[in-house]
């Protein structure tokens, strides 16, 4: 029988070398530490073409009986526009972000709470995963989360200082290249890109290295602790997330740009957070 390659061996090889990380774009988020542009040397590594899917995470749970942090808490944050009016009314709104609802019974297998089923969307990225959850899956696969510099180098796809993973235009020739919010956030999404919530992986063209959906769709965990300085750290309660999500809109969050960054507490999980895996080459 032919030998089955491991997940890491199937991942995309990114050659060692330096790249220019960060941006000086006029619309960058100054408090996020996107600047200055600096040359970063990155050893060779491998990275998955897509985020981990519901089907893949289900196989992990079936094999290990793993329980996610959202399941332990008993609830997670869900975008209100994905919920029925009855569930929206019954769920709490966090202060400052009224588009979210704290939904009891929402976790990876029931992304919008009871009655929703991730099994009906096996090729969508798994969501409601905390840092611990993502690391547990990575350990099961013999892989790890990407370091932030690795993520950005891979997401740039060989382009130097392009605004997006595919170039400088958001919709080249009128073509949508990522799953983000169109319309008036958070009340009206025109769905010009075809989606309201998550999109299946490989819904949009890959970048120059073959990575899919590194802009929009779901935020992706990195292993780095959050800092706005140039030095990376692997320890800390607040971690880096990259890529933006289906809720990104220029009126409040333009972080689907390839240099954009965000942070979140390690235990946080929500309906727009996922991850992809990396490994040493």
C-alpha positions in Angstrom: 0.0 0.0 0.0 1.3 3.5 -0.7 2.4 5.5 2.4 -0.1 8.1 3.5 1.6 11.5 3.9 1.1 13.2 7.3 -0.9 16.5 7.4 2.4 18.4 7.9 3.9 16.8 4.8 0.8 17.8 2.8 1.1 21.4 4.0 2.5 24.2 1.8 6.3 24.6 2.0 7.4 28.2 2.5 11.1 28.7 1.8 13.4 30.3 4.2 14.2 34.0 3.6 13.5 37.6 4.6 10.4 39.5 3.8 9.1 43.0 4.5 6.6 42.7 7.4 4.2 45.5 8.4 2.9 48.5 6.6 2.9 52.3 6.5 -0.5 52.5 4.8 -2.4 55.7 5.7 -5.4 53.8 6.9 -3.5 51.4 9.1 -4.5 51.1 12.7 -1.8 53.0 14.6 -2.5 51.3 18.0 -2.2 47.8 16.5 1.5 47.9 15.8 1.3 47.4 12.1 4.2 49.7 11.5 7.1 50.2 11.0 7.9 48.2 7.9 10.8 45.9 8.9 12.8 43.1 7.3 12.2 39.8 9.0 14.1 36.6 8.4 11.9 33.5 8.6 13.2 29.9 8.6 11.5 27.5 6.2 8.2 26.2 7.4 5.0 24.5 6.3 1.5 25.9 6.6 -2.0 24.5 5.7 -3.7 25.8 2.6 -6.9 26.2 4.5 -8.3 26.7 7.9 -9.2 23.6 9.9 -12.8 22.6 8.9 -15.7 21.4 10.9 -15.2 17.9 9.5 -11.6 17.8 10.6 -12.4 19.1 14.1 -15.2 16.5 14.4 -12.7 13.7 13.6 -10.4 15.1 16.4 -13.3 15.2 18.9 -14.4 11.7 18.0 -10.9 10.3 18.5 -10.1 12.2 21.7 -13.4 13.1 23.3 -12.0 16.6 23.6 -14.3 19.2 25.2 -13.8 22.8 24.1 -13.7 25.8 26.4 -17.0 27.1 25.0 -18.6 23.8 25.9 -17.2 24.1 29.4 -18.5 27.7 29.8 -21.9 26.7 28.4 -22.1 29.6 25.9 -20.3 31.6 23.3 -20.6 34.7 21.2 -22.6 34.6 18.0 -23.3 37.4 15.5 -26.9 38.4 16.1 -27.7 38.6 12.4 -27.3 34.8 12.2 -29.9 34.2 14.9 -33.7 34.0 14.9 -35.5 36.9 16.5 -36.5 34.6 19.4 -32.9 33.6 20.2 -31.7 37.2 19.8 -34.2 38.4 22.3 -33.3 35.7 24.8 -29.5 36.3 24.6 -27.5 39.0 26.3 -25.7 41.8 24.3 -22.2 42.6 25.5 -21.6 46.3 26.1 -20.0 48.2 23.2 -20.6 45.5 20.6 -24.4 45.1 20.2 -24.0 42.9 17.1 -22.8 40.0 19.3 -25.1 37.8 21.4 -24.0 35.5 24.3 -25.8 32.4 23.2 -26.2 29.4 25.6 -25.3 26.1 24.0 -23.3 27.7 21.2 -20.0 25.9 20.5 -18.1 24.4 17.6 -20.7 21.7 16.8 -23.7 24.1 17.2 -22.3 27.3 15.9 -25.5 29.3 16.3 -26.6 27.4 19.4 -29.2 24.6 19.8 -30.8 23.7 16.5 -27.7 24.6 14.4 -25.4 21.8 13.2 -21.8 22.1 12.0 -22.2 18.7 10.4 -24.4 20.3 7.8 -21.4 22.5 6.7 -18.4 20.1 7.0 -16.2 22.2 4.7 -16.7 25.4 6.6 -13.9 26.5 9.0 -14.5 25.4 12.6 -15.3 28.3 14.9 -15.8 28.9 18.6 -12.3 27.6 19.3 -10.1 29.1 21.9 -6.3 29.1 21.9 -6.2 26.0 24.0 -8.6 24.3 21.7 -6.6 25.1 18.6 -3.4 24.0 20.3 -5.0 20.7 21.3 -6.0 20.0 17.7 -2.5 21.0 16.6 -0.9 18.5 19.0 -3.2 15.8 17.8 -1.9 16.4 14.3 1.7 16.7 15.2 1.7 20.4 14.1 1.4 23.8 15.8 0.0 27.2 15.3 1.8 29.6 13.0 4.0 32.3 14.4 2.9 35.8 13.4 5.8 36.4 11.0 5.2 33.0 9.4 1.5 33.8 9.0 2.2 37.2 7.3 4.9 35.9 5.0 2.7 33.0 3.9 -0.4 35.3 3.5 1.5 37.8 1.4 2.0 34.9 -1.1 5.2 36.3 -2.5 4.0 39.8 -3.0 6.1 42.6 -1.5 4.1 45.2 0.4 0.8 44.6 -1.4 -2.3 45.8 0.5 -4.1 42.5 0.2 -3.0 38.9 -0.2 -3.8 39.2 -4.0 -2.7 42.8 -4.7 -3.6 46.3 -4.1 -7.3 46.4 -5.3 -10.0 45.0 -3.0 -12.1 43.8 -5.9 -9.9 43.5 -9.0 -12.1 43.6 -12.2 -15.1 43.6 -9.9 -14.3 40.2 -8.5 -14.7 39.6 -4.7 -11.6 37.9 -3.3 -12.7 37.5 0.3 -15.7 37.0 2.6 -16.2 40.3 4.4 -19.2 42.6 5.1 -20.8 44.5 2.3 -23.5 47.1 3.0 -24.1 49.0 6.2 -22.6 47.2 9.2 -24.1 45.7 11.4 -27.7 46.0 10.1 -27.6 45.2 6.4 -25.3 42.8 4.5 -25.8 42.9 0.8 -23.9 39.6 0.5 -22.2 40.7 -2.8 -19.5 38.1 -2.0 -22.1 35.4 -1.7 -22.1 34.9 2.1 -23.6 36.2 5.4 -21.6 34.0 7.8 -18.7 31.7 7.2 -17.9 30.5 3.7 -16.6 27.0 2.8 -12.8 26.8 2.6 -11.5 27.3 -1.0 -14.5 29.5 -1.8 -12.2 32.2 -3.2 -9.0 32.0 -5.3 -5.8 31.2 -3.5 -2.9 33.6 -3.1 0.5 33.1 -4.8 1.6 30.4 -2.5 -1.7 28.5 -2.6 -3.3 29.7 0.7 -7.0 30.2 0.8 -9.0 32.8 2.7 -6.2 34.5 4.5 -8.4 37.6 4.3 -11.9 37.6 5.8 -14.0 34.5 6.6 -12.6 33.8 10.1 -9.9 35.2 12.3 -6.9 32.9 12.7 -4.9 32.3 15.9 -1.2 32.8 16.0 1.1 31.5 18.7 2.6 34.9 19.5 1.6 36.9 22.6 0.2 40.3 21.7 2.7 43.1 21.6 2.9 46.3 19.6 6.7 46.2 19.6 8.9 44.5 17.1 10.0 41.6 19.4 7.7 38.5 19.4 6.9 36.6 22.5 5.3 33.1 22.9 3.9 33.7 26.4 1.0 35.9 27.6 -2.7 35.8 28.2 -3.5 37.9 25.1 -2.6 36.5 21.7 -2.3 37.7 18.1 -5.1 37.0 15.6 -4.7 37.6 11.9 -6.8 37.8 8.7 -10.1 39.4 9.7 -13.5 37.8 9.4 -16.9 37.9 7.6 -17.8 40.7 10.0 -15.0 43.1 8.8 -16.2 46.4 7.3 -14.3 49.6 6.7 -16.7 51.5 9.0 -15.2 49.8 12.1 -12.6 47.1 11.1 -10.5 47.1 8.0 -8.3 44.3 9.3 -8.6 42.1 6.3 -5.6 43.8 4.9 -2.6 41.5 4.9 -0.5 43.5 7.5 -3.5 44.1 9.8 -3.4 42.6 13.3 -5.8 42.1 16.2 -5.6 40.7 19.7 -7.8 38.6 21.9 -7.7 36.8 25.2 -6.4 33.2 25.0 -9.6 31.8 26.4 -11.9 33.7 24.0 -14.1 31.9 21.5 -16.7 33.2 19.1 -18.4 32.5 15.8 -15.8 34.2 13.8 -12.6 32.7 15.2 -10.8 29.8 13.7 -7.3 28.6 12.9 -4.9 27.0 10.4 -1.9 24.9 11.3 1.9 25.2 10.6 4.9 23.0 11.1 8.7 23.2 11.0 10.0 22.3 7.6 
